[in-house]
Amino acid sequence: MTENKYLLLTPGPLTTTAAVKEAMLRDWCTWDRDYNDLVEKLRGDLVEMALRDRAKRAGYTAVLMQGSGTFAVESVIGSVIPQGGKLAVLSNGAYGRRIAEIAGILKVPAVELRFDECERPDAETLAVMLDDDPAVTHVAVVHCETTTGILNDIESVARAAKSRGKKLIVDAMSSFGGIPLFMDALEIDFLISSANKCIEGVPGFAFVLANRAALSECAGLARSLSLDLYGQWKTMEEHGGKWRFTSPTHVVCAFAEALRELKAEGGAAARNRRYAANRDMLVRGMEDLGFKALLPAELRSPVITSFLYPDGIGFDFAEFYESLKRDGYVIYPGKLSERDTFRIGNIGDIREKQIAGLLAAVERYVKRSEARPLCA
Ligand SMILES: *Cc1c(COP(=O)(O)O)cnc(C)c1O
């Protein structure tokens, strides 16, 4: 087996286990019964994971969609809002803004409620907006805004939307599988996530978990053929796990192994504890080395942590990145409009040992930088 050149401390693609990679070493027929049975099993497992009350299973369903996470977001926005409907998007980062951008391109009427990137979207503001604009039929919100790593309070948003009879769309891309989240408890109609984030598979497809009744109303609404969520669902339902178009077979097999590993670890609650331990160790170590986390502790998700560029050591992100990469760790640049940050992911097959190794690599960089005279 080929060794990785570096560990990915990025929130997808991320560091996967050897078994997940090995699961891709066989070729599968896309319409064969064995393969489609595997797909059906995955769909059922995903629905179960998303429910607090398993007795509600029959009311929910899963649709797998080729492409990265954005493809699935686009398939939902393009397939579930009827003519005459209107979407309200809560945004406090790049992924919320992307939902509004998708609506714009698809000409879905939409209003974006924009919040500061270091603040949670406020449910009270949403409530006032919904009362003022009864044309809104759907509300979309991001659970963990990966831009900063902020964990949004989707419970209060869900209450504001559902108590007013709106359909609720949640982008849980970077949280599902790593942060417990229950569609039935929050009455989420469409929950979107992908293979290569907290479930720790490899990139290639995403999925939408849907309230069956809400999805059943979406026949003929799609603004795209390949991203028609209802069409994809119908084929999977009626042909027992068959995808409409070529399915990413190797990726699906890797995902099946990743889901098995997630269950063996103890599910989203156990994984959440591991990620939080990674984050806490990371933040403590980085603070000891003179870095500051962007967000206050109470807003930080366990998924990814943003750090401000440090003062005083002539910090150069490109140089920092290359130095860590040479030592075997790849991190993420920042994505903020207003402040200079970089991000480190806490997800993937990463534990204390890997975080300790990263911190040692950061320390080597800091020591070298401190030894070097600052020049203008
Ligand atoms: C990763 C991510 C997406 C989708 O990104 P892709 O690059 O298309 O996979 C969407 N929303 C959030 C919150 C994400 O973290």
The ligand as an SDF file (V2000), in Angstrom:
LIG
                    3D

 15 15  0  0  0  0  0  0  0  0999 V2000
  -17.4770   21.3630    2.2710 C   0  0  0  0  0  0  0  0  0  0  0  0
  -18.7380   22.1100    2.4210 C   0  0  0  0  0  0  0  0  0  0  0  0
  -19.6510   22.2570    1.3530 C   0  0  0  0  0  0  0  0  0  0  0  0
  -19.4490   21.6740   -0.0210 C   0  0  0  0  0  0  0  0  0  0  0  0
  -18.2270   21.8660   -0.5280 O   0  0  0  0  0  0  0  0  0  0  0  0
  -17.6950   20.9810   -1.7580 P   0  0  0  0  0  0  0  0  0  0  0  0
  -16.3400   21.5850   -1.9680 O   0  0  0  0  0  0  0  0  0  0  0  0
  -18.5940   21.1790   -2.8810 O   0  0  0  0  0  0  0  0  0  0  0  0
  -17.6640   19.5710   -1.2890 O   0  0  0  0  0  0  0  0  0  0  0  0
  -20.8250   22.9330    1.6040 C   0  0  0  0  0  0  0  0  0  0  0  0
  -21.1070   23.4250    2.8150 N   0  0  0  0  0  0  0  0  0  0  0  0
  -20.2600   23.3100    3.8530 C   0  0  0  0  0  0  0  0  0  0  0  0
  -20.6500   23.8790    5.1730 C   0  0  0  0  0  0  0  0  0  0  0  0
  -19.0450   22.6560    3.6890 C   0  0  0  0  0  0  0  0  0  0  0  0
  -18.2050   22.5250    4.7210 O   0  0  0  0  0  0  0  0  0  0  0  0
  1  2  1  0
  2  3  1  0
  2 14  2  0
  3  4  1  0
  3 10  2  0
  4  5  1  0
  5  6  1  0
  6  7  2  0
  6  8  1  0
  6  9  1  0
 10 11  1  0
 11 12  2  0
 12 13  1  0
 12 14  1  0
 14 15  1  0
M  END
$$$$
